[in-house]
Amino acid sequence: MGAREEAFQRSVREQIALNLRRTPTERMLALCELLDSARALAPTHPEARHLRLRALAARQREREQVRADFRRFLAAGGGDTAAGV
């Protein structure tokens, strides 16, 4: 393990220890602050917005495909609950 990886792992352990000492409210506030920071770092130009919308649409299509595959599986007799499968 390199020095950079060790430093990263130590930082992760310190953050976990810090979180364990926090109250649930403090944890939520820290999470909100982290999300606000990530949102502030996200690009806002029109091309970035277009890419985000395309990614959202792709994830939605993937979810719909998984559901359709599962429905076909069940319709074909898959998932026989009597057999415990």
PDB file as gemmi writes it, atoms N, CA and C in Angstrom:
CRYST1    1.000    1.000    1.000  90.00  90.00  90.00 P 1                      
ATOM      1  N   MET A   1       0.862  -1.171   0.000  1.00  0.00           N  
ATOM      2  CA  MET A   1       0.000   0.000   0.000  1.00  0.00           C  
ATOM      3  C   MET A   1       0.905   1.229   0.000  1.00  0.00           C  
ATOM      4  N   GLY A   2       0.662   2.136  -0.930  1.00  0.00           N  
ATOM      5  CA  GLY A   2       1.465   3.340  -1.039  1.00  0.00           C  
ATOM      6  C   GLY A   2       1.112   4.367   0.020  1.00  0.00           C  
ATOM      7  N   ALA A   3       1.966   5.366   0.127  1.00  0.00           N  
ATOM      8  CA  ALA A   3       1.767   6.412   1.135  1.00  0.00           C  
ATOM      9  C   ALA A   3       0.461   7.171   0.898  1.00  0.00           C  
ATOM     10  N   ARG A   4       0.138   7.423  -0.370  1.00  0.00           N  
ATOM     11  CA  ARG A   4      -1.104   8.150  -0.673  1.00  0.00           C  
ATOM     12  C   ARG A   4      -2.324   7.331  -0.279  1.00  0.00           C  
ATOM     13  N   GLU A   5      -2.264   6.037  -0.560  1.00  0.00           N  
ATOM     14  CA  GLU A   5      -3.397   5.176  -0.210  1.00  0.00           C  
ATOM     15  C   GLU A   5      -3.538   5.063   1.306  1.00  0.00           C  
ATOM     16  N   GLU A   6      -2.412   4.976   2.009  1.00  0.00           N  
ATOM     17  CA  GLU A   6      -2.457   4.921   3.471  1.00  0.00           C  
ATOM     18  C   GLU A   6      -3.066   6.197   4.040  1.00  0.00           C  
ATOM     19  N   ALA A   7      -2.671   7.343   3.477  1.00  0.00           N  
ATOM     20  CA  ALA A   7      -3.219   8.619   3.943  1.00  0.00           C  
ATOM     21  C   ALA A   7      -4.720   8.679   3.688  1.00  0.00           C  
ATOM     22  N   PHE A   8      -5.135   8.182   2.529  1.00  0.00           N  
ATOM     23  CA  PHE A   8      -6.563   8.171   2.212  1.00  0.00           C  
ATOM     24  C   PHE A   8      -7.314   7.270   3.188  1.00  0.00           C  
ATOM     25  N   GLN A   9      -6.788   6.068   3.425  1.00  0.00           N  
ATOM     26  CA  GLN A   9      -7.439   5.135   4.345  1.00  0.00           C  
ATOM     27  C   GLN A   9      -7.523   5.721   5.756  1.00  0.00           C  
ATOM     28  N   ARG A  10      -6.460   6.398   6.189  1.00  0.00           N  
ATOM     29  CA  ARG A  10      -6.464   7.033   7.509  1.00  0.00           C  
ATOM     30  C   ARG A  10      -7.536   8.115   7.566  1.00  0.00           C  
ATOM     31  N   SER A  11      -7.643   8.896   6.496  1.00  0.00           N  
ATOM     32  CA  SER A  11      -8.656   9.950   6.428  1.00  0.00           C  
ATOM     33  C   SER A  11     -10.061   9.357   6.507  1.00  0.00           C  
ATOM     34  N   VAL A  12     -10.278   8.254   5.813  1.00  0.00           N  
ATOM     35  CA  VAL A  12     -11.587   7.590   5.845  1.00  0.00           C  
ATOM     36  C   VAL A  12     -11.903   7.126   7.260  1.00  0.00           C  
ATOM     37  N   ARG A  13     -10.918   6.490   7.910  1.00  0.00           N  
ATOM     38  CA  ARG A  13     -11.138   6.021   9.286  1.00  0.00           C  
ATOM     39  C   ARG A  13     -11.444   7.186  10.222  1.00  0.00           C  
ATOM     40  N   GLU A  14     -10.750   8.313  10.045  1.00  0.00           N  
ATOM     41  CA  GLU A  14     -10.997   9.489  10.888  1.00  0.00           C  
ATOM     42  C   GLU A  14     -12.402  10.034  10.666  1.00  0.00           C  
ATOM     43  N   GLN A  15     -12.852  10.060   9.417  1.00  0.00           N  
ATOM     44  CA  GLN A  15     -14.193  10.559   9.122  1.00  0.00           C  
ATOM     45  C   GLN A  15     -15.261   9.636   9.710  1.00  0.00           C  
ATOM     46  N   ILE A  16     -15.022   8.334   9.645  1.00  0.00           N  
ATOM     47  CA  ILE A  16     -15.977   7.388  10.230  1.00  0.00           C  
ATOM     48  C   ILE A  16     -16.044   7.584  11.735  1.00  0.00           C  
ATOM     49  N   ALA A  17     -14.879   7.730  12.370  1.00  0.00           N  
ATOM     50  CA  ALA A  17     -14.849   7.950  13.819  1.00  0.00           C  
ATOM     51  C   ALA A  17     -15.565   9.250  14.175  1.00  0.00           C  
ATOM     52  N   LEU A  18     -15.342  10.289  13.388  1.00  0.00           N  
ATOM     53  CA  LEU A  18     -16.012  11.571  13.619  1.00  0.00           C  
ATOM     54  C   LEU A  18     -17.521  11.407  13.498  1.00  0.00           C  
ATOM     55  N   ASN A  19     -17.962  10.693  12.481  1.00  0.00           N  
ATOM     56  CA  ASN A  19     -19.400  10.489  12.276  1.00  0.00           C  
ATOM     57  C   ASN A  19     -20.033   9.704  13.413  1.00  0.00           C  
ATOM     58  N   LEU A  20     -19.300   8.738  13.952  1.00  0.00           N  
ATOM     59  CA  LEU A  20     -19.839   7.939  15.056  1.00  0.00           C  
ATOM     60  C   LEU A  20     -20.041   8.778  16.314  1.00  0.00           C  
ATOM     61  N   ARG A  21     -19.272   9.845  16.451  1.00  0.00           N  
ATOM     62  CA  ARG A  21     -19.416  10.723  17.616  1.00  0.00           C  
ATOM     63  C   ARG A  21     -20.538  11.745  17.431  1.00  0.00           C  
ATOM     64  N   ARG A  22     -21.031  11.882  16.212  1.00  0.00           N  
ATOM     65  CA  ARG A  22     -22.076  12.871  15.930  1.00  0.00           C  
ATOM     66  C   ARG A  22     -23.449  12.333  16.304  1.00  0.00           C  
ATOM     67  N   THR A  23     -24.344  13.279  16.594  1.00  0.00           N  
ATOM     68  CA  THR A  23     -25.744  12.918  16.809  1.00  0.00           C  
ATOM     69  C   THR A  23     -26.381  12.703  15.433  1.00  0.00           C  
ATOM     70  N   PRO A  24     -27.528  12.049  15.370  1.00  0.00           N  
ATOM     71  CA  PRO A  24     -28.204  11.886  14.073  1.00  0.00           C  
ATOM     72  C   PRO A  24     -28.454  13.226  13.372  1.00  0.00           C  
ATOM     73  N   THR A  25     -28.806  14.249  14.130  1.00  0.00           N  
ATOM     74  CA  THR A  25     -29.042  15.566  13.526  1.00  0.00           C  
ATOM     75  C   THR A  25     -27.754  16.122  12.941  1.00  0.00           C  
ATOM     76  N   GLU A  26     -26.655  15.983  13.670  1.00  0.00           N  
ATOM     77  CA  GLU A  26     -25.368  16.471  13.164  1.00  0.00           C  
ATOM     78  C   GLU A  26     -24.949  15.699  11.917  1.00  0.00           C  
ATOM     79  N   ARG A  27     -25.235  14.407  11.895  1.00  0.00           N  
ATOM     80  CA  ARG A  27     -24.916  13.605  10.706  1.00  0.00           C  
ATOM     81  C   ARG A  27     -25.705  14.094   9.500  1.00  0.00           C  
ATOM     82  N   MET A  28     -26.997  14.366   9.705  1.00  0.00           N  
ATOM     83  CA  MET A  28     -27.828  14.841   8.599  1.00  0.00           C  
ATOM     84  C   MET A  28     -27.336  16.192   8.102  1.00  0.00           C  
ATOM     85  N   LEU A  29     -26.996  17.080   9.010  1.00  0.00           N  
ATOM     86  CA  LEU A  29     -26.489  18.391   8.611  1.00  0.00           C  
ATOM     87  C   LEU A  29     -25.174  18.257   7.839  1.00  0.00           C  
ATOM     88  N   ALA A  30     -24.302  17.351   8.281  1.00  0.00           N  
ATOM     89  CA  ALA A  30     -23.041  17.131   7.573  1.00  0.00           C  
ATOM     90  C   ALA A  30     -23.301  16.576   6.177  1.00  0.00           C  
ATOM     91  N   LEU A  31     -24.260  15.674   6.056  1.00  0.00           N  
ATOM     92  CA  LEU A  31     -24.611  15.119   4.753  1.00  0.00           C  
ATOM     93  C   LEU A  31     -25.162  16.203   3.835  1.00  0.00           C  
ATOM     94  N   CYS A  32     -26.026  17.056   4.370  1.00  0.00           N  
ATOM     95  CA  CYS A  32     -26.584  18.154   3.576  1.00  0.00           C  
ATOM     96  C   CYS A  32     -25.478  19.095   3.105  1.00  0.00           C  
ATOM     97  N   GLU A  33     -24.530  19.366   3.985  1.00  0.00           N  
ATOM     98  CA  GLU A  33     -23.406  20.234   3.622  1.00  0.00           C  
ATOM     99  C   GLU A  33     -22.571  19.595   2.515  1.00  0.00           C  
ATOM    100  N   LEU A  34     -22.347  18.287   2.619  1.00  0.00           N  
ATOM    101  CA  LEU A  34     -21.600  17.575   1.592  1.00  0.00           C  
ATOM    102  C   LEU A  34     -22.330  17.625   0.254  1.00  0.00           C  
ATOM    103  N   LEU A  35     -23.638  17.403   0.273  1.00  0.00           N  
ATOM    104  CA  LEU A  35     -24.421  17.447  -0.967  1.00  0.00           C  
ATOM    105  C   LEU A  35     -24.427  18.843  -1.571  1.00  0.00           C  
ATOM    106  N   ASP A  36     -24.522  19.871  -0.729  1.00  0.00           N  
ATOM    107  CA  ASP A  36     -24.458  21.249  -1.227  1.00  0.00           C  
ATOM    108  C   ASP A  36     -23.113  21.521  -1.885  1.00  0.00           C  
ATOM    109  N   SER A  37     -22.042  21.022  -1.276  1.00  0.00           N  
ATOM    110  CA  SER A  37     -20.704  21.213  -1.847  1.00  0.00           C  
ATOM    111  C   SER A  37     -20.589  20.510  -3.194  1.00  0.00           C  
ATOM    112  N   ALA A  38     -21.104  19.290  -3.273  1.00  0.00           N  
ATOM    113  CA  ALA A  38     -21.051  18.551  -4.536  1.00  0.00           C  
ATOM    114  C   ALA A  38     -21.866  19.263  -5.608  1.00  0.00           C  
ATOM    115  N   ARG A  39     -23.017  19.790  -5.224  1.00  0.00           N  
ATOM    116  CA  ARG A  39     -23.864  20.511  -6.174  1.00  0.00           C  
ATOM    117  C   ARG A  39     -23.144  21.760  -6.680  1.00  0.00           C  
ATOM    118  N   ALA A  40     -22.435  22.443  -5.791  1.00  0.00           N  
ATOM    119  CA  ALA A  40     -21.715  23.655  -6.184  1.00  0.00           C  
ATOM    120  C   ALA A  40     -20.573  23.333  -7.143  1.00  0.00           C  
ATOM    121  N   LEU A  41     -19.999  22.141  -7.043  1.00  0.00           N  
ATOM    122  CA  LEU A  41     -18.897  21.752  -7.921  1.00  0.00           C  
ATOM    123  C   LEU A  41     -19.376  21.257  -9.280  1.00  0.00           C  
ATOM    124  N   ALA A  42     -20.630  20.879  -9.371  1.00  0.00           N  
ATOM    125  CA  ALA A  42     -21.154  20.324 -10.620  1.00  0.00           C  
ATOM    126  C   ALA A  42     -21.198  21.401 -11.697  1.00  0.00           C  
ATOM    127  N   PRO A  43     -20.822  21.033 -12.908  1.00  0.00           N  
ATOM    128  CA  PRO A  43     -20.883  22.010 -13.999  1.00  0.00           C  
ATOM    129  C   PRO A  43     -22.328  22.411 -14.288  1.00  0.00           C  
ATOM    130  N   THR A  44     -22.521  23.664 -14.671  1.00  0.00           N  
ATOM    131  CA  THR A  44     -23.875  24.174 -14.905  1.00  0.00           C  
ATOM    132  C   THR A  44     -24.113  24.600 -16.349  1.00  0.00           C  
ATOM    133  N   HIS A  45     -23.110  24.462 -17.196  1.00  0.00           N  
ATOM    134  CA  HIS A  45     -23.302  24.899 -18.582  1.00  0.00           C  
ATOM    135  C   HIS A  45     -24.328  24.001 -19.283  1.00  0.00           C  
ATOM    136  N   PRO A  46     -24.940  24.481 -20.358  1.00  0.00           N  
ATOM    137  CA  PRO A  46     -26.021  23.732 -21.023  1.00  0.00           C  
ATOM    138  C   PRO A  46     -25.624  22.315 -21.456  1.00  0.00           C  
ATOM    139  N   GLU A  47     -24.374  22.137 -21.901  1.00  0.00           N  
ATOM    140  CA  GLU A  47     -23.952  20.805 -22.329  1.00  0.00           C  
ATOM    141  C   GLU A  47     -23.971  19.824 -21.159  1.00  0.00           C  
ATOM    142  N   ALA A  48     -23.552  20.292 -19.977  1.00  0.00           N  
ATOM    143  CA  ALA A  48     -23.553  19.424 -18.795  1.00  0.00           C  
ATOM    144  C   ALA A  48     -24.986  19.051 -18.422  1.00  0.00           C  
ATOM    145  N   ARG A  49     -25.884  20.020 -18.509  1.00  0.00           N  
ATOM    146  CA  ARG A  49     -27.288  19.736 -18.204  1.00  0.00           C  
ATOM    147  C   ARG A  49     -27.837  18.699 -19.178  1.00  0.00           C  
ATOM    148  N   HIS A  50     -27.487  18.848 -20.445  1.00  0.00           N  
ATOM    149  CA  HIS A  50     -27.928  17.897 -21.463  1.00  0.00           C  
ATOM    150  C   HIS A  50     -27.397  16.489 -21.147  1.00  0.00           C  
ATOM    151  N   LEU A  51     -26.132  16.387 -20.745  1.00  0.00           N  
ATOM    152  CA  LEU A  51     -25.555  15.091 -20.405  1.00  0.00           C  
ATOM    153  C   LEU A  51     -26.254  14.468 -19.198  1.00  0.00           C  
ATOM    154  N   ARG A  52     -26.578  15.293 -18.196  1.00  0.00           N  
ATOM    155  CA  ARG A  52     -27.286  14.770 -17.020  1.00  0.00           C  
ATOM    156  C   ARG A  52     -28.658  14.237 -17.409  1.00  0.00           C  
ATOM    157  N   LEU A  53     -29.366  14.977 -18.261  1.00  0.00           N  
ATOM    158  CA  LEU A  53     -30.693  14.537 -18.698  1.00  0.00           C  
ATOM    159  C   LEU A  53     -30.610  13.243 -19.500  1.00  0.00           C  
ATOM    160  N   ARG A  54     -29.585  13.127 -20.347  1.00  0.00           N  
ATOM    161  CA  ARG A  54     -29.402  11.892 -21.111  1.00  0.00           C  
ATOM    162  C   ARG A  54     -29.105  10.719 -20.187  1.00  0.00           C  
ATOM    163  N   ALA A  55     -28.285  10.955 -19.157  1.00  0.00           N  
ATOM    164  CA  ALA A  55     -27.963   9.886 -18.203  1.00  0.00           C  
ATOM    165  C   ALA A  55     -29.212   9.464 -17.434  1.00  0.00           C  
ATOM    166  N   LEU A  56     -30.027  10.433 -17.032  1.00  0.00           N  
ATOM    167  CA  LEU A  56     -31.276  10.111 -16.333  1.00  0.00           C  
ATOM    168  C   LEU A  56     -32.191   9.279 -17.220  1.00  0.00           C  
ATOM    169  N   ALA A  57     -32.305   9.667 -18.482  1.00  0.00           N  
ATOM    170  CA  ALA A  57     -33.159   8.931 -19.416  1.00  0.00           C  
ATOM    171  C   ALA A  57     -32.632   7.512 -19.623  1.00  0.00           C  
ATOM    172  N   ALA A  58     -31.316   7.363 -19.719  1.00  0.00           N  
ATOM    173  CA  ALA A  58     -30.730   6.032 -19.906  1.00  0.00           C  
ATOM    174  C   ALA A  58     -31.005   5.149 -18.693  1.00  0.00           C  
ATOM    175  N   ARG A  59     -30.887   5.704 -17.494  1.00  0.00           N  
ATOM    176  CA  ARG A  59     -31.171   4.919 -16.284  1.00  0.00           C  
ATOM    177  C   ARG A  59     -32.645   4.515 -16.234  1.00  0.00           C  
ATOM    178  N   GLN A  60     -33.527   5.419 -16.652  1.00  0.00           N  
ATOM    179  CA  GLN A  60     -34.958   5.103 -16.668  1.00  0.00           C  
ATOM    180  C   GLN A  60     -35.247   3.975 -17.658  1.00  0.00           C  
ATOM    181  N   ARG A  61     -34.632   4.046 -18.851  1.00  0.00           N  
ATOM    182  CA  ARG A  61     -34.819   2.974 -19.842  1.00  0.00           C  
ATOM    183  C   ARG A  61     -34.304   1.641 -19.299  1.00  0.00           C  
ATOM    184  N   GLU A  62     -33.175   1.685 -18.597  1.00  0.00           N  
ATOM    185  CA  GLU A  62     -32.611   0.458 -18.030  1.00  0.00           C  
ATOM    186  C   GLU A  62     -33.553  -0.137 -16.982  1.00  0.00           C  
ATOM    187  N   ARG A  63     -34.113   0.707 -16.118  1.00  0.00           N  
ATOM    188  CA  ARG A  63     -35.069   0.214 -15.110  1.00  0.00           C  
ATOM    189  C   ARG A  63     -36.281  -0.412 -15.783  1.00  0.00           C  
ATOM    190  N   GLU A  64     -36.795   0.247 -16.830  1.00  0.00           N  
ATOM    191  CA  GLU A  64     -37.959  -0.284 -17.536  1.00  0.00           C  
ATOM    192  C   GLU A  64     -37.635  -1.615 -18.197  1.00  0.00           C  
ATOM    193  N   GLN A  65     -36.417  -1.751 -18.732  1.00  0.00           N  
ATOM    194  CA  GLN A  65     -36.010  -3.002 -19.370  1.00  0.00           C  
ATOM    195  C   GLN A  65     -35.920  -4.130 -18.345  1.00  0.00           C  
ATOM    196  N   VAL A  66     -35.369  -3.835 -17.185  1.00  0.00           N  
ATOM    197  CA  VAL A  66     -35.275  -4.858 -16.127  1.00  0.00           C  
ATOM    198  C   VAL A  66     -36.666  -5.305 -15.711  1.00  0.00           C  
ATOM    199  N   ARG A  67     -37.582  -4.356 -15.552  1.00  0.00           N  
ATOM    200  CA  ARG A  67     -38.963  -4.714 -15.176  1.00  0.00           C  
ATOM    201  C   ARG A  67     -39.618  -5.577 -16.250  1.00  0.00           C  
ATOM    202  N   ALA A  68     -39.432  -5.197 -17.515  1.00  0.00           N  
ATOM    203  CA  ALA A  68     -40.020  -5.968 -18.613  1.00  0.00           C  
ATOM    204  C   ALA A  68     -39.433  -7.378 -18.654  1.00  0.00           C  
ATOM    205  N   ASP A  69     -38.122  -7.493 -18.470  1.00  0.00           N  
ATOM    206  CA  ASP A  69     -37.488  -8.814 -18.449  1.00  0.00           C  
ATOM    207  C   ASP A  69     -38.045  -9.660 -17.309  1.00  0.00           C  
ATOM    208  N   PHE A  70     -38.234  -9.053 -16.155  1.00  0.00           N  
ATOM    209  CA  PHE A  70     -38.747  -9.785 -14.998  1.00  0.00           C  
ATOM    210  C   PHE A  70     -40.185 -10.236 -15.240  1.00  0.00           C  
ATOM    211  N   ARG A  71     -41.003  -9.352 -15.840  1.00  0.00           N  
ATOM    212  CA  ARG A  71     -42.387  -9.737 -16.148  1.00  0.00           C  
ATOM    213  C   ARG A  71     -42.412 -10.917 -17.119  1.00  0.00           C  
ATOM    214  N   ARG A  72     -41.537 -10.890 -18.142  1.00  0.00           N  
ATOM    215  CA  ARG A  72     -41.472 -12.007 -19.095  1.00  0.00           C  
ATOM    216  C   ARG A  72     -41.027 -13.288 -18.386  1.00  0.00           C  
ATOM    217  N   PHE A  73     -40.070 -13.169 -17.484  1.00  0.00           N  
ATOM    218  CA  PHE A  73     -39.594 -14.317 -16.714  1.00  0.00           C  
ATOM    219  C   PHE A  73     -40.733 -14.937 -15.914  1.00  0.00           C  
ATOM    220  N   LEU A  74     -41.501 -14.100 -15.240  1.00  0.00           N  
ATOM    221  CA  LEU A  74     -42.627 -14.602 -14.447  1.00  0.00           C  
ATOM    222  C   LEU A  74     -43.707 -15.196 -15.339  1.00  0.00           C  
ATOM    223  N   ALA A  75     -43.990 -14.549 -16.474  1.00  0.00           N  
ATOM    224  CA  ALA A  75     -45.018 -15.048 -17.388  1.00  0.00           C  
ATOM    225  C   ALA A  75     -44.626 -16.402 -17.976  1.00  0.00           C  
ATOM    226  N   ALA A  76     -43.330 -16.649 -18.114  1.00  0.00           N  
ATOM    227  CA  ALA A  76     -42.859 -17.922 -18.665  1.00  0.00           C  
ATOM    228  C   ALA A  76     -42.811 -19.012 -17.603  1.00  0.00           C  
ATOM    229  N   GLY A  77     -43.306 -18.702 -16.408  1.00  0.00           N  
ATOM    230  CA  GLY A  77     -43.337 -19.709 -15.351  1.00  0.00           C  
ATOM    231  C   GLY A  77     -42.112 -19.691 -14.465  1.00  0.00           C  
ATOM    232  N   GLY A  78     -41.285 -18.701 -14.619  1.00  0.00           N  
ATOM    233  CA  GLY A  78     -40.099 -18.597 -13.765  1.00  0.00           C  
ATOM    234  C   GLY A  78     -40.485 -18.175 -12.367  1.00  0.00           C  
ATOM    235  N   GLY A  79     -39.632 -18.471 -11.428  1.00  0.00           N  
ATOM    236  CA  GLY A  79     -39.888 -18.061 -10.051  1.00  0.00           C  
ATOM    237  C   GLY A  79     -40.983 -18.866  -9.404  1.00  0.00           C  
ATOM    238  N   ASP A  80     -40.984 -20.164  -9.616  1.00  0.00           N  
ATOM    239  CA  ASP A  80     -41.995 -21.052  -9.040  1.00  0.00           C  
ATOM    240  C   ASP A  80     -41.861 -21.042  -7.521  1.00  0.00           C  
ATOM    241  N   THR A  81     -42.787 -20.348  -6.856  1.00  0.00           N  
ATOM    242  CA  THR A  81     -42.703 -20.214  -5.401  1.00  0.00           C  
ATOM    243  C   THR A  81     -42.976 -21.527  -4.687  1.00  0.00           C  
ATOM    244  N   ALA A  82     -43.738 -22.439  -5.298  1.00  0.00           N  
ATOM    245  CA  ALA A  82     -44.014 -23.732  -4.668  1.00  0.00           C  
ATOM    246  C   ALA A  82     -42.736 -24.562  -4.567  1.00  0.00           C  
ATOM    247  N   ALA A  83     -41.856 -24.387  -5.534  1.00  0.00           N  
ATOM    248  CA  ALA A  83     -40.591 -25.123  -5.527  1.00  0.00           C  
ATOM    249  C   ALA A  83     -39.537 -24.390  -4.705  1.00  0.00           C  
ATOM    250  N   GLY A  84     -39.880 -23.205  -4.218  1.00  0.00           N  
ATOM    251  CA  GLY A  84     -38.923 -22.435  -3.425  1.00  0.00           C  
ATOM    252  C   GLY A  84     -37.862 -21.753  -4.249  1.00  0.00           C  
ATOM    253  N   VAL A  85     -38.149 -21.524  -5.524  1.00  0.00           N  
ATOM    254  CA  VAL A  85     -37.180 -20.888  -6.419  1.00  0.00           C  
ATOM    255  C   VAL A  85     -37.577 -19.457  -6.648  1.00  0.00           C  
TER     256      VAL A  85                                                      
END                                                                             
